[in-house]
């Protein structure tokens, strides 16, 4: 049982990384083709745990972290992945 939880946790880390990558690509692609809009990289789904913003008149972006949202996103992904993993393993 312990080995299955470790394997499922490793899967959830991969899923978390993929979801984070897709969320940053989505936020970057919203500014493509619009020269008036500066690119912004936001990470996290469903809660944004890293956000980038531009101050008026600034040429460099500022950023911030929300650790609570990071933990919530990780927990949500872990629970969903563990559930799916055990359902798939039970059906085999």
PDB file of N, CA, C and O in Angstrom:
ATOM      1  N   UNK A   1       0.825  -1.202   0.000  1.00  0.00           N
ATOM      2  CA  UNK A   1       0.000   0.000   0.000  1.00  0.00           C
ATOM      3  C   UNK A   1       0.859   1.251   0.000  1.00  0.00           C
ATOM      4  O   UNK A   1       0.572   2.214  -0.712  1.00  0.00           O
ATOM      5  N   UNK A   2       1.931   1.232   0.815  1.00  0.00           N
ATOM      6  CA  UNK A   2       2.809   2.401   0.903  1.00  0.00           C
ATOM      7  C   UNK A   2       3.490   2.671  -0.440  1.00  0.00           C
ATOM      8  O   UNK A   2       3.663   3.823  -0.838  1.00  0.00           O
ATOM      9  N   UNK A   3       3.873   1.596  -1.131  1.00  0.00           N
ATOM     10  CA  UNK A   3       4.523   1.742  -2.436  1.00  0.00           C
ATOM     11  C   UNK A   3       3.563   2.354  -3.458  1.00  0.00           C
ATOM     12  O   UNK A   3       3.968   3.172  -4.284  1.00  0.00           O
ATOM     13  N   UNK A   4       2.286   1.953  -3.397  1.00  0.00           N
ATOM     14  CA  UNK A   4       1.291   2.503  -4.322  1.00  0.00           C
ATOM     15  C   UNK A   4       1.076   3.996  -4.084  1.00  0.00           C
ATOM     16  O   UNK A   4       0.903   4.757  -5.036  1.00  0.00           O
ATOM     17  N   UNK A   5       1.086   4.415  -2.834  1.00  0.00           N
ATOM     18  CA  UNK A   5       0.909   5.841  -2.530  1.00  0.00           C
ATOM     19  C   UNK A   5       2.110   6.639  -3.032  1.00  0.00           C
ATOM     20  O   UNK A   5       1.950   7.745  -3.548  1.00  0.00           O
ATOM     21  N   UNK A   6       3.300   6.086  -2.885  1.00  0.00           N
ATOM     22  CA  UNK A   6       4.505   6.780  -3.381  1.00  0.00           C
ATOM     23  C   UNK A   6       4.469   6.897  -4.896  1.00  0.00           C
ATOM     24  O   UNK A   6       4.786   7.955  -5.440  1.00  0.00           O
ATOM     25  N   UNK A   7       4.090   5.829  -5.582  1.00  0.00           N
ATOM     26  CA  UNK A   7       3.997   5.879  -7.047  1.00  0.00           C
ATOM     27  C   UNK A   7       2.936   6.879  -7.482  1.00  0.00           C
ATOM     28  O   UNK A   7       3.166   7.658  -8.407  1.00  0.00           O
ATOM     29  N   UNK A   8       1.789   6.869  -6.838  1.00  0.00           N
ATOM     30  CA  UNK A   8       0.725   7.817  -7.176  1.00  0.00           C
ATOM     31  C   UNK A   8       1.157   9.245  -6.887  1.00  0.00           C
ATOM     32  O   UNK A   8       0.783  10.163  -7.616  1.00  0.00           O
ATOM     33  N   UNK A   9       1.940   9.446  -5.834  1.00  0.00           N
ATOM     34  CA  UNK A   9       2.447  10.784  -5.527  1.00  0.00           C
ATOM     35  C   UNK A   9       3.418  11.256  -6.602  1.00  0.00           C
ATOM     36  O   UNK A   9       3.414  12.430  -6.974  1.00  0.00           O
ATOM     37  N   UNK A  10       4.240  10.356  -7.097  1.00  0.00           N
ATOM     38  CA  UNK A  10       5.146  10.719  -8.198  1.00  0.00           C
ATOM     39  C   UNK A  10       4.355  11.099  -9.450  1.00  0.00           C
ATOM     40  O   UNK A  10       4.704  12.051 -10.148  1.00  0.00           O
ATOM     41  N   UNK A  11       3.293  10.350  -9.725  1.00  0.00           N
ATOM     42  CA  UNK A  11       2.417  10.717 -10.840  1.00  0.00           C
ATOM     43  C   UNK A  11       1.790  12.094 -10.617  1.00  0.00           C
ATOM     44  O   UNK A  11       1.677  12.887 -11.552  1.00  0.00           O
ATOM     45  N   UNK A  12       1.389  12.371  -9.391  1.00  0.00           N
ATOM     46  CA  UNK A  12       0.751  13.657  -9.114  1.00  0.00           C
ATOM     47  C   UNK A  12       1.730  14.822  -9.275  1.00  0.00           C
ATOM     48  O   UNK A  12       1.327  15.922  -9.654  1.00  0.00           O
ATOM     49  N   UNK A  13       3.012  14.586  -8.989  1.00  0.00           N
ATOM     50  CA  UNK A  13       4.019  15.633  -9.209  1.00  0.00           C
ATOM     51  C   UNK A  13       4.127  15.951 -10.694  1.00  0.00           C
ATOM     52  O   UNK A  13       4.212  17.115 -11.085  1.00  0.00           O
ATOM     53  N   UNK A  14       4.123  14.911 -11.512  1.00  0.00           N
ATOM     54  CA  UNK A  14       4.177  15.114 -12.964  1.00  0.00           C
ATOM     55  C   UNK A  14       2.928  15.856 -13.439  1.00  0.00           C
ATOM     56  O   UNK A  14       3.026  16.787 -14.238  1.00  0.00           O
ATOM     57  N   UNK A  15       1.776  15.454 -12.961  1.00  0.00           N
ATOM     58  CA  UNK A  15       0.522  16.115 -13.348  1.00  0.00           C
ATOM     59  C   UNK A  15       0.530  17.576 -12.902  1.00  0.00           C
ATOM     60  O   UNK A  15       0.094  18.453 -13.647  1.00  0.00           O
ATOM     61  N   UNK A  16       1.020  17.839 -11.697  1.00  0.00           N
ATOM     62  CA  UNK A  16       1.093  19.211 -11.196  1.00  0.00           C
ATOM     63  C   UNK A  16       1.984  20.066 -12.103  1.00  0.00           C
ATOM     64  O   UNK A  16       1.638  21.205 -12.419  1.00  0.00           O
ATOM     65  N   UNK A  17       3.111  19.526 -12.512  1.00  0.00           N
ATOM     66  CA  UNK A  17       4.015  20.267 -13.396  1.00  0.00           C
ATOM     67  C   UNK A  17       3.375  20.538 -14.756  1.00  0.00           C
ATOM     68  O   UNK A  17       3.517  21.631 -15.306  1.00  0.00           O
ATOM     69  N   UNK A  18       2.676  19.551 -15.294  1.00  0.00           N
ATOM     70  CA  UNK A  18       2.012  19.733 -16.584  1.00  0.00           C
ATOM     71  C   UNK A  18       0.903  20.775 -16.482  1.00  0.00           C
ATOM     72  O   UNK A  18       0.778  21.632 -17.357  1.00  0.00           O
ATOM     73  N   UNK A  19       0.106  20.712 -15.434  1.00  0.00           N
ATOM     74  CA  UNK A  19      -0.977  21.685 -15.248  1.00  0.00           C
ATOM     75  C   UNK A  19      -0.396  23.092 -15.072  1.00  0.00           C
ATOM     76  O   UNK A  19      -0.937  24.057 -15.611  1.00  0.00           O
ATOM     77  N   UNK A  20       0.690  23.209 -14.328  1.00  0.00           N
ATOM     78  CA  UNK A  20       1.324  24.521 -14.141  1.00  0.00           C
ATOM     79  C   UNK A  20       1.868  25.054 -15.463  1.00  0.00           C
ATOM     80  O   UNK A  20       1.731  26.239 -15.766  1.00  0.00           O
ATOM     81  N   UNK A  21       2.486  24.169 -16.246  1.00  0.00           N
ATOM     82  CA  UNK A  21       3.005  24.587 -17.556  1.00  0.00           C
ATOM     83  C   UNK A  21       1.873  25.051 -18.470  1.00  0.00           C
ATOM     84  O   UNK A  21       1.987  26.085 -19.129  1.00  0.00           O
ATOM     85  N   UNK A  22       0.797  24.297 -18.507  1.00  0.00           N
ATOM     86  CA  UNK A  22      -0.330  24.694 -19.349  1.00  0.00           C
ATOM     87  C   UNK A  22      -0.956  26.001 -18.883  1.00  0.00           C
ATOM     88  O   UNK A  22      -1.411  26.793 -19.708  1.00  0.00           O
ATOM     89  N   UNK A  23      -0.985  26.237 -17.583  1.00  0.00           N
ATOM     90  CA  UNK A  23      -1.564  27.486 -17.088  1.00  0.00           C
ATOM     91  C   UNK A  23      -0.695  28.682 -17.447  1.00  0.00           C
ATOM     92  O   UNK A  23      -1.225  29.745 -17.772  1.00  0.00           O
ATOM     93  N   UNK A  24       0.634  28.535 -17.396  1.00  0.00           N
ATOM     94  CA  UNK A  24       1.492  29.655 -17.774  1.00  0.00           C
ATOM     95  C   UNK A  24       1.433  29.898 -19.280  1.00  0.00           C
ATOM     96  O   UNK A  24       1.476  31.046 -19.723  1.00  0.00           O
ATOM     97  N   UNK A  25       1.334  28.831 -20.067  1.00  0.00           N
ATOM     98  CA  UNK A  25       1.231  29.014 -21.514  1.00  0.00           C
ATOM     99  C   UNK A  25      -0.078  29.703 -21.880  1.00  0.00           C
ATOM    100  O   UNK A  25      -0.108  30.547 -22.776  1.00  0.00           O
ATOM    101  N   UNK A  26      -1.154  29.348 -21.194  1.00  0.00           N
ATOM    102  CA  UNK A  26      -2.438  30.003 -21.444  1.00  0.00           C
ATOM    103  C   UNK A  26      -2.347  31.493 -21.136  1.00  0.00           C
ATOM    104  O   UNK A  26      -2.842  32.318 -21.903  1.00  0.00           O
ATOM    105  N   UNK A  27      -1.718  31.837 -20.023  1.00  0.00           N
ATOM    106  CA  UNK A  27      -1.632  33.248 -19.655  1.00  0.00           C
ATOM    107  C   UNK A  27      -0.703  34.016 -20.599  1.00  0.00           C
ATOM    108  O   UNK A  27      -0.937  35.194 -20.869  1.00  0.00           O
ATOM    109  N   UNK A  28       0.342  33.363 -21.098  1.00  0.00           N
ATOM    110  CA  UNK A  28       1.234  34.031 -22.046  1.00  0.00           C
ATOM    111  C   UNK A  28       0.592  34.176 -23.427  1.00  0.00           C
ATOM    112  O   UNK A  28       0.797  35.180 -24.109  1.00  0.00           O
ATOM    113  N   UNK A  29      -0.178  33.178 -23.833  1.00  0.00           N
ATOM    114  CA  UNK A  29      -0.798  33.225 -25.155  1.00  0.00           C
ATOM    115  C   UNK A  29      -1.918  34.248 -25.259  1.00  0.00           C
ATOM    116  O   UNK A  29      -2.310  34.611 -26.368  1.00  0.00           O
ATOM    117  N   UNK A  30      -2.440  34.720 -24.138  1.00  0.00           N
ATOM    118  CA  UNK A  30      -3.500  35.732 -24.203  1.00  0.00           C
ATOM    119  C   UNK A  30      -2.977  37.070 -24.700  1.00  0.00           C
ATOM    120  O   UNK A  30      -3.753  37.903 -25.168  1.00  0.00           O
ATOM    121  N   UNK A  31      -1.664  37.286 -24.603  1.00  0.00           N
ATOM    122  CA  UNK A  31      -1.108  38.566 -25.041  1.00  0.00           C
ATOM    123  C   UNK A  31      -0.455  38.492 -26.421  1.00  0.00           C
ATOM    124  O   UNK A  31       0.075  39.494 -26.902  1.00  0.00           O
ATOM    125  N   UNK A  32      -0.483  37.343 -27.054  1.00  0.00           N
ATOM    126  CA  UNK A  32       0.135  37.190 -28.375  1.00  0.00           C
ATOM    127  C   UNK A  32      -0.638  37.999 -29.404  1.00  0.00           C
ATOM    128  O   UNK A  32      -1.866  37.948 -29.456  1.00  0.00           O
ATOM    129  N   UNK A  33       0.086  38.736 -30.210  1.00  0.00           N
ATOM    130  CA  UNK A  33      -0.525  39.508 -31.284  1.00  0.00           C
ATOM    131  C   UNK A  33      -1.036  40.872 -30.879  1.00  0.00           C
ATOM    132  O   UNK A  33      -1.510  41.620 -31.733  1.00  0.00           O
ATOM    133  N   UNK A  34      -0.957  41.220 -29.618  1.00  0.00           N
ATOM    134  CA  UNK A  34      -1.411  42.524 -29.149  1.00  0.00           C
ATOM    135  C   UNK A  34      -0.191  43.311 -28.663  1.00  0.00           C
ATOM    136  O   UNK A  34       0.285  43.084 -27.550  1.00  0.00           O
ATOM    137  N   UNK A  35       0.316  44.231 -29.485  1.00  0.00           N
ATOM    138  CA  UNK A  35       1.524  44.959 -29.080  1.00  0.00           C
ATOM    139  C   UNK A  35       1.309  45.904 -27.902  1.00  0.00           C
ATOM    140  O   UNK A  35       2.278  46.337 -27.279  1.00  0.00           O
ATOM    141  N   UNK A  36       0.077  46.225 -27.592  1.00  0.00           N
ATOM    142  CA  UNK A  36      -0.207  47.118 -26.467  1.00  0.00           C
ATOM    143  C   UNK A  36      -0.237  46.383 -25.138  1.00  0.00           C
ATOM    144  O   UNK A  36      -0.139  47.006 -24.081  1.00  0.00           O
ATOM    145  N   UNK A  37      -0.372  45.070 -25.182  1.00  0.00           N
ATOM    146  CA  UNK A  37      -0.465  44.292 -23.947  1.00  0.00           C
ATOM    147  C   UNK A  37       0.870  43.617 -23.663  1.00  0.00           C
ATOM    148  O   UNK A  37       1.413  42.912 -24.512  1.00  0.00           O
ATOM    149  N   UNK A  38       1.388  43.838 -22.469  1.00  0.00           N
ATOM    150  CA  UNK A  38       2.646  43.204 -22.068  1.00  0.00           C
ATOM    151  C   UNK A  38       2.370  41.777 -21.624  1.00  0.00           C
ATOM    152  O   UNK A  38       1.320  41.496 -21.047  1.00  0.00           O
ATOM    153  N   UNK A  39       3.317  40.864 -21.893  1.00  0.00           N
ATOM    154  CA  UNK A  39       3.094  39.466 -21.495  1.00  0.00           C
ATOM    155  C   UNK A  39       3.114  39.298 -19.975  1.00  0.00           C
ATOM    156  O   UNK A  39       3.911  39.920 -19.273  1.00  0.00           O
ATOM    157  N   UNK A  40       2.235  38.460 -19.500  1.00  0.00           N
ATOM    158  CA  UNK A  40       2.131  38.181 -18.073  1.00  0.00           C
ATOM    159  C   UNK A  40       2.129  36.671 -17.885  1.00  0.00           C
ATOM    160  O   UNK A  40       1.401  35.950 -18.568  1.00  0.00           O
ATOM    161  N   UNK A  41       2.952  36.202 -16.954  1.00  0.00           N
ATOM    162  CA  UNK A  41       3.020  34.775 -16.657  1.00  0.00           C
ATOM    163  C   UNK A  41       2.366  34.513 -15.306  1.00  0.00           C
ATOM    164  O   UNK A  41       2.867  34.939 -14.265  1.00  0.00           O
ATOM    165  N   UNK A  42       1.245  33.811 -15.339  1.00  0.00           N
ATOM    166  CA  UNK A  42       0.563  33.413 -14.112  1.00  0.00           C
ATOM    167  C   UNK A  42       0.571  31.899 -14.039  1.00  0.00           C
ATOM    168  O   UNK A  42       0.272  31.221 -15.023  1.00  0.00           O
ATOM    169  N   UNK A  43       0.910  31.373 -12.881  1.00  0.00           N
ATOM    170  CA  UNK A  43       0.986  29.921 -12.690  1.00  0.00           C
ATOM    171  C   UNK A  43      -0.109  29.460 -11.752  1.00  0.00           C
ATOM    172  O   UNK A  43      -0.437  30.131 -10.774  1.00  0.00           O
ATOM    173  N   UNK A  44      -0.664  28.312 -12.063  1.00  0.00           N
ATOM    174  CA  UNK A  44      -1.606  27.684 -11.156  1.00  0.00           C
ATOM    175  C   UNK A  44      -2.996  27.569 -11.715  1.00  0.00           C
ATOM    176  O   UNK A  44      -3.522  28.491 -12.338  1.00  0.00           O
ATOM    177  N   UNK A  45      -3.583  26.411 -11.479  1.00  0.00           N
ATOM    178  CA  UNK A  45      -4.967  26.176 -11.820  1.00  0.00           C
ATOM    179  C   UNK A  45      -5.523  25.211 -10.793  1.00  0.00           C
ATOM    180  O   UNK A  45      -4.874  24.194 -10.547  1.00  0.00           O
ATOM    181  N   UNK A  46      -6.608  25.432 -10.207  1.00  0.00           N
ATOM    182  CA  UNK A  46      -7.597  26.490 -10.376  1.00  0.00           C
ATOM    183  C   UNK A  46      -7.253  27.784  -9.640  1.00  0.00           C
ATOM    184  O   UNK A  46      -7.864  28.821  -9.895  1.00  0.00           O
ATOM    185  N   UNK A  47      -6.273  27.729  -8.725  1.00  0.00           N
ATOM    186  CA  UNK A  47      -5.877  28.939  -8.003  1.00  0.00           C
ATOM    187  C   UNK A  47      -4.508  29.393  -8.501  1.00  0.00           C
ATOM    188  O   UNK A  47      -3.595  28.579  -8.637  1.00  0.00           O
ATOM    189  N   UNK A  48      -4.366  30.657  -8.766  1.00  0.00           N
ATOM    190  CA  UNK A  48      -3.092  31.193  -9.238  1.00  0.00           C
ATOM    191  C   UNK A  48      -2.156  31.400  -8.047  1.00  0.00           C
ATOM    192  O   UNK A  48      -2.446  32.189  -7.147  1.00  0.00           O
ATOM    193  N   UNK A  49      -1.029  30.681  -8.053  1.00  0.00           N
ATOM    194  CA  UNK A  49      -0.099  30.786  -6.929  1.00  0.00           C
ATOM    195  C   UNK A  49       1.117  31.648  -7.241  1.00  0.00           C
ATOM    196  O   UNK A  49       1.818  32.077  -6.324  1.00  0.00           O
ATOM    197  N   UNK A  50       1.375  31.904  -8.502  1.00  0.00           N
ATOM    198  CA  UNK A  50       2.434  32.831  -8.894  1.00  0.00           C
ATOM    199  C   UNK A  50       1.815  33.782  -9.895  1.00  0.00           C
ATOM    200  O   UNK A  50       1.165  33.353 -10.849  1.00  0.00           O
ATOM    201  N   UNK A  51       2.011  35.050  -9.685  1.00  0.00           N
ATOM    202  CA  UNK A  51       1.431  36.014 -10.595  1.00  0.00           C
ATOM    203  C   UNK A  51       2.459  37.093 -10.916  1.00  0.00           C
ATOM    204  O   UNK A  51       3.302  37.458 -10.095  1.00  0.00           O
ATOM    205  N   UNK A  52       2.352  37.576 -12.123  1.00  0.00           N
ATOM    206  CA  UNK A  52       3.252  38.611 -12.612  1.00  0.00           C
ATOM    207  C   UNK A  52       2.399  39.820 -12.985  1.00  0.00           C
ATOM    208  O   UNK A  52       1.296  39.680 -13.511  1.00  0.00           O
ATOM    209  N   UNK A  53       2.918  40.982 -12.708  1.00  0.00           N
ATOM    210  CA  UNK A  53       2.172  42.186 -13.033  1.00  0.00           C
ATOM    211  C   UNK A  53       3.151  43.300 -13.394  1.00  0.00           C
ATOM    212  O   UNK A  53       4.325  43.262 -13.026  1.00  0.00           O
ATOM    213  N   UNK A  54       2.649  44.273 -14.109  1.00  0.00           N
ATOM    214  CA  UNK A  54       3.459  45.409 -14.547  1.00  0.00           C
ATOM    215  C   UNK A  54       2.941  46.666 -13.867  1.00  0.00           C
ATOM    216  O   UNK A  54       1.744  46.951 -13.895  1.00  0.00           O
ATOM    217  N   UNK A  55       3.837  47.401 -13.267  1.00  0.00           N
ATOM    218  CA  UNK A  55       3.461  48.690 -12.705  1.00  0.00           C
ATOM    219  C   UNK A  55       3.480  49.726 -13.812  1.00  0.00           C
ATOM    220  O   UNK A  55       4.254  49.620 -14.763  1.00  0.00           O
ATOM    221  N   UNK A  56       2.641  50.709 -13.686  1.00  0.00           N
ATOM    222  CA  UNK A  56       2.537  51.729 -14.722  1.00  0.00           C
ATOM    223  C   UNK A  56       3.875  52.451 -14.871  1.00  0.00           C
ATOM    224  O   UNK A  56       4.445  52.945 -13.898  1.00  0.00           O
ATOM    225  N   UNK A  57       4.362  52.501 -16.109  1.00  0.00           N
ATOM    226  CA  UNK A  57       5.619  53.168 -16.405  1.00  0.00           C
ATOM    227  C   UNK A  57       6.854  52.318 -16.183  1.00  0.00           C
ATOM    228  O   UNK A  57       7.970  52.793 -16.393  1.00  0.00           O
ATOM    229  N   UNK A  58       6.686  51.082 -15.766  1.00  0.00           N
ATOM    230  CA  UNK A  58       7.813  50.190 -15.506  1.00  0.00           C
ATOM    231  C   UNK A  58       8.131  49.359 -16.740  1.00  0.00           C
ATOM    232  O   UNK A  58       7.239  48.964 -17.491  1.00  0.00           O
ATOM    233  N   UNK A  59       9.429  49.102 -16.935  1.00  0.00           N
ATOM    234  CA  UNK A  59       9.849  48.272 -18.058  1.00  0.00           C
ATOM    235  C   UNK A  59      10.159  46.839 -17.651  1.00  0.00           C
ATOM    236  O   UNK A  59      10.517  46.017 -18.495  1.00  0.00           O
ATOM    237  N   UNK A  60      10.027  46.540 -16.391  1.00  0.00           N
ATOM    238  CA  UNK A  60      10.265  45.175 -15.944  1.00  0.00           C
ATOM    239  C   UNK A  60       9.082  44.703 -15.106  1.00  0.00           C
ATOM    240  O   UNK A  60       8.476  45.486 -14.375  1.00  0.00           O
ATOM    241  N   UNK A  61       8.759  43.412 -15.221  1.00  0.00           N
ATOM    242  CA  UNK A  61       7.604  42.899 -14.481  1.00  0.00           C
ATOM    243  C   UNK A  61       7.918  42.686 -13.004  1.00  0.00           C
ATOM    244  O   UNK A  61       9.065  42.454 -12.623  1.00  0.00           O
ATOM    245  N   UNK A  62       6.904  42.768 -12.207  1.00  0.00           N
ATOM    246  CA  UNK A  62       6.978  42.429 -10.785  1.00  0.00           C
ATOM    247  C   UNK A  62       6.216  41.126 -10.587  1.00  0.00           C
ATOM    248  O   UNK A  62       5.383  40.749 -11.411  1.00  0.00           O
ATOM    249  N   UNK A  63       6.507  40.454  -9.500  1.00  0.00           N
ATOM    250  CA  UNK A  63       5.840  39.172  -9.292  1.00  0.00           C
ATOM    251  C   UNK A  63       5.524  38.967  -7.813  1.00  0.00           C
ATOM    252  O   UNK A  63       6.045  39.656  -6.936  1.00  0.00           O
ATOM    253  N   UNK A  64       4.662  38.004  -7.578  1.00  0.00           N
ATOM    254  CA  UNK A  64       4.300  37.662  -6.214  1.00  0.00           C
ATOM    255  C   UNK A  64       3.885  36.213  -6.124  1.00  0.00           C
ATOM    256  O   UNK A  64       3.486  35.600  -7.115  1.00  0.00           O
ATOM    257  N   UNK A  65       3.984  35.672  -4.923  1.00  0.00           N
ATOM    258  CA  UNK A  65       3.630  34.285  -4.651  1.00  0.00           C
ATOM    259  C   UNK A  65       2.507  34.235  -3.629  1.00  0.00           C
ATOM    260  O   UNK A  65       2.427  35.080  -2.737  1.00  0.00           O
ATOM    261  N   UNK A  66       1.656  33.255  -3.763  1.00  0.00           N
ATOM    262  CA  UNK A  66       0.633  32.976  -2.758  1.00  0.00           C
ATOM    263  C   UNK A  66       0.801  31.512  -2.357  1.00  0.00           C
ATOM    264  O   UNK A  66       0.310  30.612  -3.038  1.00  0.00           O
ATOM    265  N   UNK A  67       1.499  31.287  -1.247  1.00  0.00           N
ATOM    266  CA  UNK A  67       1.833  29.935  -0.822  1.00  0.00           C
ATOM    267  C   UNK A  67       0.599  29.101  -0.513  1.00  0.00           C
ATOM    268  O   UNK A  67       0.587  27.892  -0.743  1.00  0.00           O
ATOM    269  N   UNK A  68      -0.436  29.745   0.006  1.00  0.00           N
ATOM    270  CA  UNK A  68      -1.679  29.025   0.321  1.00  0.00           C
ATOM    271  C   UNK A  68      -2.281  28.435  -0.953  1.00  0.00           C
ATOM    272  O   UNK A  68      -2.717  27.284  -0.951  1.00  0.00           O
ATOM    273  N   UNK A  69      -2.310  29.199  -2.027  1.00  0.00           N
ATOM    274  CA  UNK A  69      -2.841  28.704  -3.300  1.00  0.00           C
ATOM    275  C   UNK A  69      -1.955  27.602  -3.879  1.00  0.00           C
ATOM    276  O   UNK A  69      -2.456  26.669  -4.507  1.00  0.00           O
ATOM    277  N   UNK A  70      -0.645  27.704  -3.671  1.00  0.00           N
ATOM    278  CA  UNK A  70       0.281  26.658  -4.121  1.00  0.00           C
ATOM    279  C   UNK A  70      -0.040  25.337  -3.429  1.00  0.00           C
ATOM    280  O   UNK A  70      -0.112  24.292  -4.075  1.00  0.00           O
ATOM    281  N   UNK A  71      -0.230  25.390  -2.120  1.00  0.00           N
ATOM    282  CA  UNK A  71      -0.553  24.183  -1.354  1.00  0.00           C
ATOM    283  C   UNK A  71      -1.923  23.646  -1.770  1.00  0.00           C
ATOM    284  O   UNK A  71      -2.086  22.436  -1.924  1.00  0.00           O
ATOM    285  N   UNK A  72      -2.905  24.525  -1.953  1.00  0.00           N
ATOM    286  CA  UNK A  72      -4.237  24.081  -2.376  1.00  0.00           C
ATOM    287  C   UNK A  72      -4.204  23.414  -3.744  1.00  0.00           C
ATOM    288  O   UNK A  72      -4.818  22.364  -3.934  1.00  0.00           O
ATOM    289  N   UNK A  73      -3.491  24.011  -4.703  1.00  0.00           N
ATOM    290  CA  UNK A  73      -3.367  23.408  -6.029  1.00  0.00           C
ATOM    291  C   UNK A  73      -2.689  22.048  -5.947  1.00  0.00           C
ATOM    292  O   UNK A  73      -3.139  21.088  -6.572  1.00  0.00           O
ATOM    293  N   UNK A  74      -1.606  21.966  -5.177  1.00  0.00           N
ATOM    294  CA  UNK A  74      -0.909  20.698  -5.022  1.00  0.00           C
ATOM    295  C   UNK A  74      -1.783  19.638  -4.373  1.00  0.00           C
ATOM    296  O   UNK A  74      -1.763  18.477  -4.781  1.00  0.00           O
ATOM    297  N   UNK A  75      -2.544  20.029  -3.375  1.00  0.00           N
ATOM    298  CA  UNK A  75      -3.428  19.096  -2.681  1.00  0.00           C
ATOM    299  C   UNK A  75      -4.554  18.606  -3.593  1.00  0.00           C
ATOM    300  O   UNK A  75      -4.888  17.422  -3.596  1.00  0.00           O
ATOM    301  N   UNK A  76      -5.125  19.512  -4.353  1.00  0.00           N
ATOM    302  CA  UNK A  76      -6.195  19.134  -5.286  1.00  0.00           C
ATOM    303  C   UNK A  76      -5.675  18.144  -6.321  1.00  0.00           C
ATOM    304  O   UNK A  76      -6.311  17.123  -6.581  1.00  0.00           O
ATOM    305  N   UNK A  77      -4.524  18.442  -6.910  1.00  0.00           N
ATOM    306  CA  UNK A  77      -3.937  17.544  -7.909  1.00  0.00           C
ATOM    307  C   UNK A  77      -3.594  16.198  -7.279  1.00  0.00           C
ATOM    308  O   UNK A  77      -3.821  15.152  -7.888  1.00  0.00           O
ATOM    309  N   UNK A  78      -3.052  16.216  -6.070  1.00  0.00           N
ATOM    310  CA  UNK A  78      -2.677  14.974  -5.406  1.00  0.00           C
ATOM    311  C   UNK A  78      -3.906  14.094  -5.134  1.00  0.00           C
ATOM    312  O   UNK A  78      -3.881  12.890  -5.387  1.00  0.00           O
ATOM    313  N   UNK A  79      -4.968  14.700  -4.622  1.00  0.00           N
ATOM    314  CA  UNK A  79      -6.186  13.941  -4.313  1.00  0.00           C
ATOM    315  C   UNK A  79      -6.797  13.349  -5.583  1.00  0.00           C
ATOM    316  O   UNK A  79      -7.184  12.181  -5.601  1.00  0.00           O
ATOM    317  N   UNK A  80      -6.882  14.149  -6.635  1.00  0.00           N
ATOM    318  CA  UNK A  80      -7.462  13.657  -7.894  1.00  0.00           C
ATOM    319  C   UNK A  80      -6.599  12.542  -8.478  1.00  0.00           C
ATOM    320  O   UNK A  80      -7.125  11.524  -8.929  1.00  0.00           O
ATOM    321  N   UNK A  81      -5.284  12.724  -8.473  1.00  0.00           N
ATOM    322  CA  UNK A  81      -4.387  11.710  -9.035  1.00  0.00           C
ATOM    323  C   UNK A  81      -4.430  10.419  -8.226  1.00  0.00           C
ATOM    324  O   UNK A  81      -4.488   9.331  -8.801  1.00  0.00           O
ATOM    325  N   UNK A  82      -4.402  10.526  -6.908  1.00  0.00           N
ATOM    326  CA  UNK A  82      -4.481   9.340  -6.047  1.00  0.00           C
ATOM    327  C   UNK A  82      -5.792   8.588  -6.301  1.00  0.00           C
ATOM    328  O   UNK A  82      -5.802   7.362  -6.407  1.00  0.00           O
ATOM    329  N   UNK A  83      -6.879   9.323  -6.397  1.00  0.00           N
ATOM    330  CA  UNK A  83      -8.185   8.699  -6.624  1.00  0.00           C
ATOM    331  C   UNK A  83      -8.210   7.955  -7.955  1.00  0.00           C
ATOM    332  O   UNK A  83      -8.628   6.799  -8.018  1.00  0.00           O
ATOM    333  N   UNK A  84      -7.763   8.617  -9.011  1.00  0.00           N
ATOM    334  CA  UNK A  84      -7.749   7.984 -10.336  1.00  0.00           C
ATOM    335  C   UNK A  84      -6.810   6.786 -10.349  1.00  0.00           C
ATOM    336  O   UNK A  84      -7.134   5.751 -10.931  1.00  0.00           O
ATOM    337  N   UNK A  85      -5.652   6.917  -9.714  1.00  0.00           N
ATOM    338  CA  UNK A  85      -4.680   5.829  -9.677  1.00  0.00           C
ATOM    339  C   UNK A  85      -5.263   4.590  -9.001  1.00  0.00           C
ATOM    340  O   UNK A  85      -5.120   3.480  -9.513  1.00  0.00           O
ATOM    341  N   UNK A  86      -5.912   4.770  -7.868  1.00  0.00           N
ATOM    342  CA  UNK A  86      -6.461   3.626  -7.156  1.00  0.00           C
ATOM    343  C   UNK A  86      -7.684   3.037  -7.874  1.00  0.00           C
ATOM    344  O   UNK A  86      -7.905   1.828  -7.802  1.00  0.00           O
ATOM    345  N   UNK A  87      -8.466   3.848  -8.551  1.00  0.00           N
ATOM    346  CA  UNK A  87      -9.593   3.323  -9.333  1.00  0.00           C
ATOM    347  C   UNK A  87      -9.064   2.472 -10.491  1.00  0.00           C
ATOM    348  O   UNK A  87      -9.580   1.384 -10.749  1.00  0.00           O
ATOM    349  N   UNK A  88      -8.046   2.964 -11.179  1.00  0.00           N
ATOM    350  CA  UNK A  88      -7.459   2.207 -12.287  1.00  0.00           C
ATOM    351  C   UNK A  88      -6.831   0.918 -11.792  1.00  0.00           C
ATOM    352  O   UNK A  88      -7.017  -0.131 -12.409  1.00  0.00           O
ATOM    353  N   UNK A  89      -6.092   0.972 -10.694  1.00  0.00           N
ATOM    354  CA  UNK A  89      -5.453  -0.231 -10.150  1.00  0.00           C
ATOM    355  C   UNK A  89      -6.471  -1.248  -9.637  1.00  0.00           C
ATOM    356  O   UNK A  89      -6.249  -2.456  -9.722  1.00  0.00           O
ATOM    357  N   UNK A  90      -7.585  -0.751  -9.105  1.00  0.00           N
ATOM    358  CA  UNK A  90      -8.616  -1.650  -8.583  1.00  0.00           C
ATOM    359  C   UNK A  90      -9.309  -2.387  -9.725  1.00  0.00           C
ATOM    360  O   UNK A  90      -9.664  -3.558  -9.589  1.00  0.00           O
ATOM    361  N   UNK A  91      -9.501  -1.697 -10.853  1.00  0.00           N
ATOM    362  CA  UNK A  91     -10.184  -2.305 -11.998  1.00  0.00           C
ATOM    363  C   UNK A  91      -9.308  -3.317 -12.729  1.00  0.00           C
ATOM    364  O   UNK A  91      -9.829  -4.168 -13.449  1.00  0.00           O
ATOM    365  N   UNK A  92      -8.002  -3.244 -12.561  1.00  0.00           N
ATOM    366  CA  UNK A  92      -7.104  -4.196 -13.243  1.00  0.00           C
ATOM    367  C   UNK A  92      -7.085  -5.468 -12.553  1.00  0.00           C
ATOM    368  O   UNK A  92      -6.389  -6.391 -12.978  1.00  0.00           O
TER     369      UNK A  92
END
